[in-house]
Each structure stands twice: as structure tokens, then as C-alpha cells.
């Protein structure tokens, strides 16, 4: 019978955080609608998390020789993460109760940090996208006001900001995967 072991928060790849190239998903020549994703991560007391690893994955645009669809960044001394990537497009939804509803453009985001025994996973959606109304994941979040914790806002042209709070009254919605 297998024996349960503790989770490993980041594995042997912590050194990849020091290579800033990993936060640029366009580094192999990807072209298209280039955007920047940024934000801060805070704990339940409002303190900045300055030593987190943030990973993003994208299912759209499709992975190619010039676009890996995966990036990794460390938070800096101001608790800020930053990525350069391509803006995602809508995706087909999963089968099941939601009935193949189309997913709004989104990016999956995972946080690994000191004090977390398991990674936290959420999504980044984009303010103003009409697909939010029928997105099968967003529609599961109740009360509806909590959905706003997943919606990035364009703070400068092509710069989208989503601040993440790990605990407390304005806690970001995290997903079970």
C-alpha cells in the first residue's frame, strides 16, 4: 500500500525563478496581441508576500515552437509578479452540467510560497469580456461578488493587473484541482 508523503511546494526548480526569461512567454518569438500581467500578492494581514513563486499556464493561443504557454516568476521586494504573454482567446468548455459552455479568455495561475503546504490555483479573467456571463467556472462562484477577485483590469494599455489576497475578507477565489 502506498504511503502518503508531504507535498513539495516547489520542487527542485527554485533556481528557475532567478532567470527572468521564464516570465516572458514570448521569448521564443511569439507574435500576436502581447500583454503584460502583473499584480501583488498579500497575506491575510495585508502584508506583501515577497518570496512567492507564481506560475501561469495558457491553453490559448495554442502551444507552438514560439509560444510555450507556461511561465514562472518570483514576487519582488514589493510583492509584485509580472509576466509578458499573449492575450488568450475563448476556449471550449468542459462536458458536464455546464453543457459545453464556452470558457471566457483566461490564464491559470498557481502560487507556491513559504507557509503553503499545497499550491494555490486560480484563474485570471479580463475585465469587460462578454464571456464572463456564461463561463462555466465563473458561474460556479457564489456569491457573484466574489467573482471580481479573478478579474484583471487594464491599468495601462496592454497591462492587466490582478492583485491576489491569500486570506481575509477580500480573499481571492482559489480553485480545487
C-alpha positions as CSV (number, residue, x, y, z in Angstrom):
1,X,0.0,0.0,0.0
2,X,1.4,3.4,-0.9
3,X,2.4,5.7,1.9
4,X,1.3,9.3,1.8
5,X,4.1,11.9,1.7
6,X,4.0,15.6,2.3
7,X,3.6,18.0,-0.6
8,X,6.6,19.6,-2.0
9,X,5.9,23.3,-2.5
10,X,8.1,24.0,-5.5
11,X,10.4,21.0,-6.1
12,X,14.0,21.2,-7.3
13,X,13.3,24.1,-9.7
14,X,13.5,27.1,-7.4
15,X,16.7,28.3,-9.3
16,X,14.5,29.0,-12.4
17,X,13.0,32.0,-10.6
18,X,16.3,33.8,-10.9
19,X,16.1,33.6,-14.7
20,X,13.8,36.5,-15.6
21,X,13.4,35.0,-19.1
22,X,10.9,32.5,-17.7
23,X,8.4,35.3,-17.1
24,X,8.4,36.2,-20.8
25,X,6.2,33.7,-22.7
26,X,7.0,35.5,-25.9
27,X,10.8,35.0,-25.6
28,X,11.0,32.4,-28.4
29,X,9.5,34.9,-30.9
30,X,5.7,34.5,-30.3
31,X,3.7,37.2,-32.1
32,X,0.2,38.4,-31.6
33,X,-1.7,40.5,-29.1
34,X,1.1,40.9,-26.5
35,X,0.0,41.8,-23.0
36,X,1.6,42.1,-19.5
37,X,0.1,40.6,-16.4
38,X,1.0,42.0,-13.1
39,X,-0.2,42.3,-9.5
40,X,0.8,42.0,-5.9
41,X,0.3,39.1,-3.5
42,X,-0.6,39.8,0.1
43,X,-1.4,37.6,3.1
44,X,-4.4,37.8,5.4
45,X,-2.9,40.7,7.3
46,X,-2.2,42.8,4.1
47,X,1.5,42.0,4.3
48,X,3.3,41.7,0.9
49,X,4.5,38.2,0.0
50,X,8.0,38.9,-1.3
51,X,9.2,35.4,-1.8
52,X,6.5,33.6,-3.8
53,X,6.8,31.6,-7.0
54,X,4.0,32.4,-9.4
55,X,3.3,30.2,-12.4
56,X,0.9,30.7,-15.3
57,X,-0.4,28.3,-17.9
58,X,-2.4,29.1,-21.0
59,X,-4.4,26.8,-23.3
60,X,-4.8,29.6,-25.8
61,X,-3.2,30.6,-28.0
62,X,-2.1,27.0,-28.7
63,X,1.4,26.0,-27.7
64,X,3.9,26.2,-30.5
65,X,7.6,26.4,-31.1
66,X,7.4,30.1,-30.3
67,X,4.9,30.0,-27.5
68,X,5.2,27.6,-24.6
69,X,2.1,28.6,-22.8
70,X,3.9,28.3,-19.4
71,X,5.8,30.9,-17.4
72,X,7.2,31.3,-13.9
73,X,8.1,34.4,-11.9
74,X,9.2,35.3,-8.4
75,X,7.5,38.1,-6.5
76,X,9.9,41.0,-5.9
77,X,10.5,43.1,-2.8
78,X,7.2,44.9,-3.4
79,X,5.3,41.6,-3.5
80,X,4.8,42.0,-7.3
81,X,4.8,39.4,-10.0
82,X,5.0,40.3,-13.7
83,X,4.6,38.3,-17.0
84,X,4.7,39.1,-20.7
85,X,2.5,36.9,-22.7
86,X,-0.1,36.7,-25.5
87,X,-3.7,37.6,-24.8
88,X,-5.8,34.4,-24.6
89,X,-8.9,33.7,-26.6
90,X,-12.1,31.8,-25.7
91,X,-11.9,28.1,-25.3
92,X,-14.5,25.2,-25.4
93,X,-15.9,24.4,-22.0
94,X,-15.8,21.0,-20.3
95,X,-18.6,18.4,-20.8
96,X,-21.0,18.0,-17.9
97,X,-23.6,20.1,-16.1
98,X,-22.4,23.3,-17.8
99,X,-23.1,21.7,-21.1
100,X,-20.0,22.6,-23.2
101,X,-20.4,26.3,-22.4
102,X,-17.5,28.3,-23.9
103,X,-14.9,29.5,-21.4
104,X,-14.1,33.2,-21.4
105,X,-10.4,34.0,-22.1
106,X,-8.4,33.3,-19.0
107,X,-5.0,32.3,-17.7
108,X,-4.4,29.7,-15.0
109,X,-2.3,31.0,-12.1
110,X,-0.6,29.0,-9.3
111,X,1.1,30.3,-6.2
112,X,3.8,28.4,-4.3
113,X,5.2,30.1,-1.2
114,X,6.5,29.7,2.3
115,X,3.8,28.5,4.6
116,X,1.6,26.9,1.9
117,X,1.6,23.2,2.2
118,X,-0.1,22.9,-1.2
119,X,0.0,25.3,-4.2
120,X,-3.0,27.7,-4.6
121,X,-4.5,27.8,-8.0
122,X,-6.9,30.4,-9.5
123,X,-7.6,32.0,-12.9
124,X,-7.1,35.4,-14.3
125,X,-10.0,36.7,-16.4
126,X,-10.1,40.1,-18.3
127,X,-12.5,42.9,-17.3
128,X,-15.2,43.6,-19.8
129,X,-15.2,40.3,-21.6
130,X,-18.7,39.3,-22.5
131,X,-17.8,35.6,-22.0
132,X,-17.9,36.1,-18.2
133,X,-21.7,35.7,-18.2
134,X,-21.6,32.1,-19.5
135,X,-18.1,30.9,-18.4
136,X,-18.7,27.5,-16.6
137,X,-16.1,28.1,-13.9
138,X,-17.1,31.7,-13.1
139,X,-20.7,30.7,-12.9
140,X,-19.9,28.3,-10.1
141,X,-18.6,31.0,-7.8
142,X,-21.1,32.2,-5.2
143,X,-21.8,34.8,-4.1
144,X,-21.4,36.5,-7.5
145,X,-19.5,39.4,-5.9
146,X,-16.6,37.0,-5.2
147,X,-16.0,36.6,-9.0
148,X,-14.5,40.0,-9.1
149,X,-11.4,38.6,-7.3
150,X,-10.5,36.8,-10.5
151,X,-11.0,39.7,-12.9
152,X,-7.9,41.6,-14.0
153,X,-8.2,45.3,-15.0
154,X,-6.3,47.1,-17.7
155,X,-4.4,49.7,-15.7
156,X,-2.3,50.9,-18.7
157,X,-2.5,50.0,-22.4
158,X,-1.9,46.2,-22.7
159,X,-1.1,46.0,-18.9
160,X,-3.5,43.9,-16.9
161,X,-3.4,43.9,-13.1
162,X,-4.8,41.3,-10.7
163,X,-3.9,41.7,-7.0
164,X,-4.2,38.5,-5.0
165,X,-5.0,38.2,-1.3
166,X,-4.4,34.8,0.3
167,X,-6.8,35.2,3.2
168,X,-9.3,37.5,4.8
169,X,-12.4,39.4,3.8
170,X,-11.3,40.0,0.2
171,X,-9.6,36.6,-0.3
172,X,-9.1,35.7,-3.9
173,X,-11.2,32.7,-5.0
174,X,-8.9,29.6,-5.3
175,X,-9.9,26.5,-7.2
176,X,-9.7,22.9,-6.2
177,X,-7.9,20.9,-8.9
